Amino acid sequence: MFEMHASPASKSILLAAVLSIGLGAGACSGGGDPGSDGGSDGGADGGDGGGLPGALPFEYSRTDVGEALSPAEVGDFTRRLTGYWKKVDFFRWVLRTSHGVHESTGKPDYMVWWGGVAAYREGDAVRFYHVDPDGGGHNIMIPTPRVLASAIAGHLMTGDAAMAELAEQYCKGITATMKGMVYDEDDPVDWLMARNIAAFNHGYTTDEGEEKQIDYTGWYHAYEHWNTWRFEYADNPTWGPVWVTNMRSKDDVPHIFMVVPHLMYAAERAEDEDMRAACAETLSYLRKFAGDIVEQGYKIRTKDPQGRIYTPGYSGDPELDEAAGDLASFVMWDEFIPDAECNAKRCSALIGRGDGQGLDCGEAAHNDYEAMATQIHYYNHDIIRFFHSAHIANALAHGDAEAARVLLRGMAARIEGYLAEPDPEILPARWNSDVALLALRAAAFGLPLTSQEARLIHTSWGRAIDAYKDWESYDLWGEAIPQGQVAYRPGDRSEDDHWASIEDMTLVMEYCWSPFRNPAGVEWVDCELVRDPSRWDDSGL
């Protein structure tokens, strides 16, 4: 796991060390109106209660830097990317390799993008075995919302049936993490989120006529770690006996919050009725989950093996609290740095309360907390970056234009800083690939890309196309697949290189669909081609 955690005493030592070397540029302030230029708190005007916004509500531009992409480069990149999607039938492939509970069981169905799972070819069947009893699936809610964002965006653009089916199943998958952490029929709280749940073993035949076995056996095992426990709820009212991995930590939350705007548009505009209903339900649950965070003073509650609610880091047990640290808190560092995690708090407020609750994050581009957190562990960059991005996305979707405009300035400064001063301890290809992902997602919500940033995207996704296009195991049921354990996802790195992850290969869908795409950015992808699957051509790959 990746959370930064520390005891009160060690927090003082860590903060003093950071300040002594001059890192940090001040924290966002609490109170007042959002945005450094003044303005109202926005509220939910223009949100899902009053008609969703149809365009970026302000003008914002940047000076271009870097070598401009030629029309030929833009066209070639788009043809190769869409050709890759067609060649592997990407969304259908995700459906075939995802799982949760299938509708043929008679129980509520769902799917997620799993980690900690191995695939086995056994005769004509493929068995998906949950192999890691002590750590598997802790962070499935990082890739799952990313794939879901692409599926929602893609269906809203194209009407594609596979995209709608995947969006429906993955929306249900997010909801399942909350319904699954319900102790019994007398437990009234159904909106607290587990890291994952493991239901019952079952098999079924896919729409393609393939035999698929789901084997959770390896996770039917209790444990207690500093950052999560696993235990069984024998009487869950939705699925019966389920194994719960608790303590939904904050590392996945920005990625979950990032998909809330997509859910808002899906709930209002999806043509597929099943997708619209499933995503509307997920939106309702996530509003309750975020509202609970706000109500609890910006802390993420969970449940114990007896179904009792508690807050990791604030349980009253000194040993447990010391171990959990700040994994479930957006306020633990506020005594040293006021509103250290302002983006996380205000984003929670927008989703859970419909407004910013008086918080002012300014540009939210950097503070002493960020400097300290990213020194402790590289992955804290992702938590920080994507809470900023999720805050922008939700400010726009909830009609808080002024805050979004100021936050976009901060995002531009953030990315420019990453490019000007990369972390010397990180492989450059990984650093640039991670910045490219942030730039791509921010571009879907108002950031006008520069030529330099666009070329980073072309490089990361171009290398990924080269790495993934001829991978031999997309069809696990194919005649060429050997018996026994087989890889069912390709890797995203070599010893000296790094490229876009497989779960991010369709995020261009998000950009091309988004009503908040900024016309002031450079042209780097042909969205007309992206929107028209009938023109996708894999012959040139």
C-alpha positions, -999 to +999 in steps of 0.1 A: +000+000+000+010+036-006-005+057+021+016+082+040+011+075+077+028+087+108+023+092+145+018+127+160+054+127+172+069+116+139+047+141+120+064+169+138+099+155+129+089+150+092+074+184+089+104+201+105+128+183+081+109+195+051+107+231+063+143+231+072+153+226+036+130+253+023+104+232+005+068+243+001+050+274-009+022+278+016-011+260+020-045+268+007-066+287+032-099+277+049-130+299+047-140+325+022-152+321-014-135+298-038-108+311-061-082+338-055-100+363-077-131+364-056-165+350-066-193+330-052-192+294-039-210+282-070-232+256-055-249+231-078-263+255-103-258+239-137-253+205-120-275+175-122-304+193-105-307+221-130-293+208-163-257+198-168-232+223-182-226+220-220-193+238-223-164+253-205-179+284-188-149+307-193-120+314-215-086+302-204-054+300-225-017+294-221+014+303-241+024+273-262+058+257-257+075+229-275+075+217-311+041+219-327+025+186-339+019+185-376-015+174-390+001+143-403+014+134-368-021+140-353-037+119-379-012+090-376-015+089-338-053+088-339-054+062-367-030+039-347-048+044-314-083+037-328-068+009-349-055-007-318-089-004-301-105-022-331-079-049-334-083-061-298-120-051-295-109-033-264-142-029-244-153-064-252-119-077-241-123-059-208-158-075-203-144-109-210-116-106-185-135-087-157-157-103-132-175-100-099-209-117-097-227-129-129-264-123-134-269-161-140-265-167-103-297-149-095-278-124-073-271-087-082-244-086-109-213-064-112-178-064-125-146-046-116-110-044-128-092-068-104-057-070-091-042-100-072-059-124-096-044-151-118-059-167-148-058-204-155-067-222-188-083-254-178-097-274-207-121-251-226-127-230-195-107-201-180-106-198-142-100-165-125-084-173-092-080-148-064-045-159-054-032-134-029-047-138+006-029-110+022-030-081-002-049-087-034-073-061-047-065-033-023-064-007-051-089-019-077-107+014-074-078+031-092-081+013-125-119+006-123-130+042-124-106+050-152-119+023-174-155+033-164-148+069-174-137+057-209-167+034-212-192+061-202-176+087-225-174+063-253-210+052-251-222+088-248-203+096-280-210+065-301-239+046-286-218+014-286-234-015-269-202-030-254-193+003-239-228+006-223-226-029-209-192-023-194-203+011-180-233-006-164-212-034-149-184-012-136-209+013-121-224-017-103-189-027-093-183+006-075-217+003-058-209-033-047-180-020-026-206-002-005-235-027-006-210-055+002-199-038+035-233-041+050-232-065+080-267-078+080-303-068+073-304-046+104-273-026+094-287+008+082-254+022+068-249+010+032-227+038+018-193+032+035-168+018+010-147-014+013-115-018-006-131-048-022-155-077-015-151-113-025-185-130-030-191-167-039-175-190-064-195-196-095-192-203-132-211-192-163-211-191-201-202-157-216-221-141-245-194-154-267-201-190-256-170-193-234-168-210-201-157-187-173-150-198-137-147-173-108-128-187-078-125-164-048-111-192-026-077-177-021-093-147-004-114-167+020-089-159+047-090-134+076-061-111+084-053-078+101-028-054+086-020-018+095-039-005+065-067-030+061-084-061+076-102-089+058-131-107+074-164-124+065-199-110+068-219-142+068-253-124+064-248-097+039-283-089+026-273-086-010-250-115-017-251-137+014-217-146+028-190-121+015-154-115+025-147-078+031-114-060+028-121-028+048-105+006+054-112+024+021-081+046+022-076+079+004-053+067-023-081+054-045-106+081-036-094+108-061-098+084-090-133+075-077-142+111-074-128+118-108-156+097-124-185+114-106-190+140-134-192+111-159-219+095-137-238+127-137-240+128-174-246+091-177-275+093-153-291+121-173-281+113-209-273+076-215-295+060-241-290+026-226-316+022-198-297-004-178-265+017-179-284+049-170-300+032-140-268+016-127-248+047-130-275+068-114-275+044-084-237+046-081-239+084-082-264+084-054-242+061-033-211+081-039-229+113-029-237+096+004-201+083+008-187+118+001-213+134+024-203+111+052-167+122+048-177+158+051-201+151+081-173+132+099-149+162+096-133+150+064-125+115+075-133+082+058-151+058+081-152+020+078-166-011+096-150-038+118-157-076+117-188-071+138-202-044+116-193-015+140-184+018+124-150+034+133-125+058+117-090+044+111-065+066+129-092+079+153-105+047+169-093+056+204-069+027+205-034+042+205-018+012+189-043+010+161-043+047+155-005+049+154-005+021+128-033+036+106-019+071+106-036+094+080-047+068+055-084+077+061-081+114+070-079+147+050-073+167+082-046+149+102-019+174+091-040+205+095-025+213+129+008+219+111-004+231+077-039+246+076-060+229+050-030+208+039-053+185+018-077+212+006-085+196-028-096+164-012-118+182+013-135+206-011-140+179-038-157+158-011-179+187-003-189+194-039-199+158-044-215+152-009-230+186-002-233+203-037-211+232-028-176+240-014-186+244+022-168+277+024-134+262+016-110+282-006-082+262-021-069+289-044-047+274-072-039+244-049-007+238-068+017+231-040+022+234-003+045+220+024+023+189+029+028+180-007+065+184-005+067+162+026+043+135+013+060+131-020+094+128-003+080+099+018+067+079-011+065+086-048+030+073-051+017+102-030+022+123-061-007+104-076-030+110-046-022+147-047-023+152-085-056+135-090-074+151-061-065+184-078-078+170-111-110+156-095-116+189-078-115+207-112-137+182-128-163+183-100-162+221-098-171+223-135-198+196-133-214+212-102-214+247-117-186+262-096-169+280-125-148+305-106-131+278-085-125+257-116-109+286-134-085+293-106-077+256-100-069+253-137-042+279-134-028+258-105-029+227-126-010+244-154+016+256-129+017+221-114+024+203-147+049+230-158+067+225-126+069+187-131+083+192-165+108+218-154+120+199-124+115+161-127+123+139-098+159+127-103+151+095-084+124+084-109+130+068-143+125+097-168+102+076-189+080+068-159+080+104-148+070+117-182+044+090-187+028+099-153+028+136-162+013+127-196-016+109-179-023+138-156-022+162-186-046+141-206-071+139-179-068+175-170-073+184-207-107+168-206-117+193-179-105+226-192-067+225-194-054+237-228-025+215-236+008+228-249+027+211-277+052+198-252+025+181-232+008+168-263+040+152-274+043+135-240+009+119-246+018+108-281+051+093-268+035+074-238+005+061-257+025+055-289+049+032-270+019+015-254+004+008-288+037-008-299+039-029-267+002-040-267-009-044-303+007-078-309+003-092-274-007-129-278-032-134-250-061-112-256-082-143-264-077-165-233-101-191-248-082-192-281-066-224-295-031-209-291-034-204-253-017-232-233-032-250-204-023-238-169-016-203-157-015-176-183-010-138-183-043-120-189-030-084-191+001-070-207+027-051-187+034-014-189+071-012-184+105-026-191+138-022-171+145+012-188+112+023-203+076+030-193+044+036-212+007+041-207-010+014-186-034-009-204-064+004-183-057+039-196-056+030-233-091+044-240-089+076-219-088+096-251-125+088-252-129+110-221-111+139-238-131+137-270-164+134-253-160+161-226-181+192-228-153+210-209-126+204-236-108+238-241-105+250-277-075+271-267-053+240-265-032+226-293-047+200-317-032+166-309-060+140-316-087+137-343-118+135-322-140+131-352-123+098-360-125+088-323-163+094-324-169+072-354-160+035-348-170+027-384-139+045-396-114+027-372-089+007-392-063-017-378-047-025-412-019+000-407-008-012-373 
